[in-house]
């Protein structure tokens, strides 16, 4: 941070303001009134129970801590609203292509959750009863592939 301890400020608020400006997410140009108001509130609070010299000593020695506290409070009350949305479609969807497998007419469709006893015949069997599959019937190359599905 560029705000340094030991540099005397003309206005008491400047101790805190110079430390607040060091935060990247605070735009001094856009929120100068708010920043001065918050710094002034902190100075007035300290002035309620300290003398002017004591206030300046506290502000000089604790400017980073006071600025951090104010920054946290500002972040808690920060709201960002979108002024509008720009819709940009970079690519469309791809239509599903028909599955490329052969099956005999009337071949039984097995539930993919059922255990297959003859694992050598998995490549020839049809499986169905899927809950989230895009195709109603599938073929698998191995029992491991079937179990994974």
Secondary structure by P-SEA (a helix, b strand, c coil): ccccccccccccaaaaaaaaaacccccccccaaaaaaaaaaaaaaaaccccaaaaaaaaaacaaaaaaaaaaaaaaabbbbbcbbbbbbcbbbbccccccccccccccccccccccccccccccccccccccccccccccccaaaaaac
